[in-house]
Amino acid sequence: MPLPLYLLAMAVFAMGTSEFMLAGLLPDIASDLDVTVGTAGLLTSAFAIGMIVGAPLVAALSRNWPRRSGLLGFVLVFATAHAVGAVTTSFPVLFTTRIVAALANAGFLAVALTAAAALVPPDRKGRALAVLLSGTTVATVAGVPGGAVLGTLLGWRATFWAVAALCLPAALGILRGIPEGREKGKATGGPVLRAELAQLARPRLALVMVLGALVNAATFGSFTFLAPVVTDTAGLGELWISVVLVLFGAGSFVGVTVAGRLSDQRPGSVIAIGGPLLLVGWPALAVLADEPAALFALVFVQGALSFALGSTLITRVLYEAAGAPTMAGSYATAALNVGAAVGPLVAATTLTTAAGNLGPLWVSGLLVAITLLIAFPLRTVVAAGRSAEALRQDVRTPW
């Protein structure tokens, strides 16, 4: 894999740390800003909503920008938003900074996904995506738990400052490692943009975007509210939140790495095996969450399965959006973050029910069940292998 791909992953690490870090900080943020944990959880949804709106919007606005300048600008805006968030005492202001940071993240990721796919041969998009997403999974292994520890020791604001600082070496890496200039083949005409947007009407693309969003909703629905499961349900101390986040992150790294080797040629195998296991895992975690050993094991497994299945479906989005070369990354980003927005919103409604802290885990199981019910009758579409390239050669990969 080319070096610039790893430099992009470095920036994704900083942004992934921010996107996931709230899972370990929500109780402290809620207490400091005098809001409920459920309300504080809306910060995750705010970030996701900004990503949903920002991905296609910012990608469309920046599609003719020089690639390096665009990526650098997005990283610097992202850092500034975190610096403002670190000093505010107002929840609405913090909420706003999360939206601004999300817009910057969306623009960066939309460009980076398209750039990553362009850096490798057409049939290796899955591996390129795995390298790029490794920045997110490493964030869950190191960045997010480190942020949780920093937040426990120095307060949640220190974590926001740390994320802003992480953006600086990422910006330097982009400046030195990404060539200036526009993407090869990048279109400048309005009619071409309209043609790319018209790709969204294709049923195959819409299907894999919906499935990717559902799986990510299940992932974020539970991940966002893991902290109270650890401290209240399992009865462990606050520092154990970091341990659980490390286990989830380690699992996600394993999952996205394995899926990266399979999602180009055998996406159906990942979905057929990983889907049912993921479906069983969320209810199992809800039932066994009061047993620390089971909690630790299942969090690792669910992290692996969630990211294996989710990254495979997002790879399918890139293939199915091959007819939208400058907008494909934004479609993949939007699919990821529709789930990230909906998941915590739905999960938060269960916190005040009889299910309590375990409600989000049951919601995740339900979302995966819906995913599989939709996917099964359309399995030949979801598991089509290298899609755009393969379809032109009449290749069909069995479920």
N, C-alpha and C positions, 0 to 999 in steps of 0.2 A: 504494500500500500504506500502511496506517495506521502512524503513528509508533510506537505500542507494539510493533508487530511487530519493528521495528529495535532497540528496547530489549531485547527478548527475545534477538535475535540477538547483542547485545553480551555477554550472559551466556553464551550458547552458545559464543562465541569463547573465553572464559576456560576453560570446561569442555572444549572441543575441544582447546585447547592441552595440557591435562593428559592427555587421552585418547591423543593422538598423540605427545606429546613423548618417550615412552620409546624410540621408534625411534632417536633420536639419543643416548640416555643409557645404554642397556643395558650397553655395555662398561665404562663408568666405575662404574656401580652394582654390577656383578658384581665388579669389582676391589676396590671399597671395602668391600663387605659379605662378601667372600670366598665367592662362589658362582659357578657357571658362567653363561655367557651364556644358555644354554638355561633354566636355573633363573630367572634374572632376567627372562626373557621371560614367565614365569608371572605377573608383575605385570600385564601386559596382559590376560591371561586372568582374573585376579582382578577387575580392574576390570569386564571384560565380564560375568563371572558375577554380580557385584553389580548390574549394570544389568539382567540377565535376571530375577533374583529380585526386585529392587527395583521395576522398572517396574510390574508389575501389583499387587504388594503395597502399595507406597507410594501408588500411584494410588487403590487401593481405600480405604485408610485416610484419605487426604486429600481424597477426592472431595467432601466437604461443607465443607471449609475455605474461607475467603475466599481468592480467587485470589492477591491481592497478598501476603498474609501467608504463604501456602504457598510461593510462589516465593522470597520474601525469606529465609525460614527455610532452604530448601534451599541457597541460595547461601552463607549464613553457615556452615552445617555443612560444606559443601564446602571453604571457605577454612580452617576449623579443622583439618580432616583433613590438608591440605597443610602447614600449619604444624607439626603433629606429625611428619609424614613427613620434613620438612626437618631435624629435630633427632635423629631416632632413629639408633642404630647397629646395630639388630637387623633382620634381614631379615623375620622373622615379624611384627614390629610394622609395618614398612613395608607388608608384604602386607595386614595388617589395615586400615591407613589407606586403602589403595586400594579395599578393599571398602566402607568407610564412605563414602568420596568417591563411589564408584559409586552407592551407594544414594541419596545426595543428588542426584547427577546424574540418576539414573533418575526420581526424583520430580519434579525440575524439568522434565526433558524431556517426561515424560508429560503434565504439566499444560500445558507450553508448546505442545506439538504440538496438543493439543485446543483451547487458547486461540487459537492461530494460525489454525486452521481456522475457528473461530467469528468471527474478525475480518474475514473476507472472504466474498463470495458463495459459495454451495455449489459452483459449477462452477470455482472458482479455487483450490482446495486445493493444487494442484501448485505454483502460483506462490507461495502463502504458505509452503509447505514449502521452496521454493527460497530464499526470503529467510531463513528460520530457519536452514537448513543452510549458508547463506553464512557464518554465524558459524564453523562448523566448517571450511569451506574456507579462509576467511581465516586461521584458526588454523594450517592447514597451510602457508599461504604466508608468514605473518609470525610468528605465535606460536611454532610448533614450531621452525623454523630459528633464530629468535632465541633460543629456549631452548637449542638445541643449541650455539650460539655461546657463550651465557652459561655453559653447562655445561662447555664446553671451556676457557674462560678462568678461571672461578671455581669450578668443580665442580658436580656435579649438584644439590647441595642448594640452590644459589642459584636454580636453575630452579624448584624447588618453592616457594621463598619468593616468586618473581616471580608464580607462578600465584595464590598466596594474595592477593597485592597486587592482581592484576587483578580479583579478585572484588569489591573495594570499590566502584569506579565502577559496576560492573554492579549491585550492590545498590542504590546510590543511584538509578540509572536506573529500576530496578523500583519503588522507593519513590515516585518522582515521576511515573513515566509509566504505571504500571498501576493502573487504578481498583480500589478496594477493593470487596468484594462478591462474591457467589457467581456462578458462571457461569449464564447464563440457561438455564432448563430443567434445572438440575442436580437430580437426584433425591436423595431422602433415605431412601427405604425400602429395606429388605433385598431384597424381591422384585424390585425394579428392578435392583439390582446382580446378582442371580442371572440375570436376563434378559440383561444385558450380557455376563456371563461365558459364557452359553450360545451367544453368537455365535461363540465359538471352535470350536464343533462344525460350523460351516458349511464345506463343502469348499472353496468359492471363497476364503474368508478364509484357511483353512489353507494353500491352495496358494500364494498370493502371499506369505504369511509365510515359508514354506519357501524359496521362490525368492529372496526378499530376504536371508534368512539365508545362503544358499549364496554369493551374490555378495559379501556383506560378509565372509564367511569367506575368500574368495579375496583380497579387498583387504587385510585385516589380516594374513593369513598371510604375504604378501610384504612389506608395509609395515613390519611389526614388525622384520624382520631385514634391512632395507636397509643398515644401517650396515656390517656385515661385507662385504656385496657391494661397497660403495664402497671400503673400505679394503683388503680382502684380494684380492678377485677383480679389481677394476679397478686396484688398486695406487695409489689416491689418498690424500692426506693427510686427517686427521680433519676439517678445515674444509670439505672438499668434501662431507661428509655434509649440511651445511646447504644447500649448493647443490642437491643432489639432492632434499632435502625441499621446498625452495622450488619446484622444477620440478613435483614431484608435486602440491603444493598449488595451484600455478597451474593445472595441468591439471584438478584437481578443481573449482576455481572455475568454469572454463569449462564443464565437463561438467554441473555442477548447474544453472548458469544456463541453458544451452541446453535441458536436460531440463525445467526449470521451465516453459518456454514450450510444451512439447510433451506433457508427461505427463498433462495434463487431458483433451486431446482425441485425441491420437495416441500413446498409450503403445506400441502395437504397432510403430510405425515405429522408436521408440528401441530396442526390444528386438531387432527383426529386423536392424537395421543394427549396433547397438552390440555385441550378444551375440557374433556370429561374429568381429568385430574384436578384442574383448577376449580371446576364446579363442586367437586366433593370437598376440596380443601377449605373453602371459606366457611361452610357450616361446621366442619370439623374444628376449625379454629375457634368458632363461637362457643362450641360445647366444651372444649378443653382449655380455654384461655386462663382458667384459674389454676392450671397446673404449669408452673414455669418451664419445666423441661419440654412439655408438649408445645407450649407457646413458642419457645425458641426454635424448635424443629420446624413447626408449621409456618412460621414467619419466613424462614429461609426458603422453604419449598414454594410457598405462595409468591415470594418475590421472583424466584426463578421462572415459575410457570407464567406469571403475569407478564413479565417482560419478554419471554420467549414468544408467547402468543401475540402480544401487542405489537412487538417489533416486526413479526412476520406479516401481520395484517397491514402495517404501515408501509412495509416494503411493497406489498401488493398495490397500495395506493400509488406509489411512485411508478410502478410498471403500467398500471391502468391509465395513468395521467401522462404517458409518454408523448401524447399529442399536445401537451402544454409544457414545453421545455422550460419556460421561465416562471411558471406558476405552480408546477407540480409540488415543489417543496412547501408552498403555502397551503396546498390542499392537504398534504400529509400533516402539517403543523395544526391546521384547523381541526382535523379529525382527532388528533391526540388531545387537543384542549377542549373540544366540546365535551369529551368524557371527563376531563379534569375539572370542568366547571359543574357539570350535572352531578357527578358522583358525590362530592362533598355536600352539595345542596340537598340531595335526596337523603343522604346518610344523616345529616344534621337533624332532620325531622324525626328521626327515631330515637334521639338521645333523651327525649323527655317522655318516651313511652315505657312500657313495662320492660322492653328489651334493654333499655339503658345504654351503657357503654358498648354492649355487644350488638346493638342494632345495626351499625354500619357493616359488620361482618355478614349479617344475614342479607342485607341489601346487596352486597357484592355477589353473594351466591345467586341471588335472583337475577342480577344483571348478566352474569355469565350464562345462566340458564336461557335467558332471552336470546343471547348471542348464538348459542348452539341451536336453538329452535329455528332461528332465521337462517343460519348457515347450512344446516343439514340438507334441506331440499334443494339448495343451490350450491352444493359442495363442488360440483365440477367447475363452476365459475370461480369460486374462492380458491380452489387448488389447481389453477391452470398453469402453474409453473411460471415461465418467463413472459407471460402475458403478451404485450404488444409485439415483441420479437417472435415469440413462440407461435402466436396466433397467425402471423403472416406465413408461417411454415406449416400450419395445420398440426401443430404439436399439441397433444393432450396428455396431461399428467393425471393418473387416477387418484382418487381420494385416498 
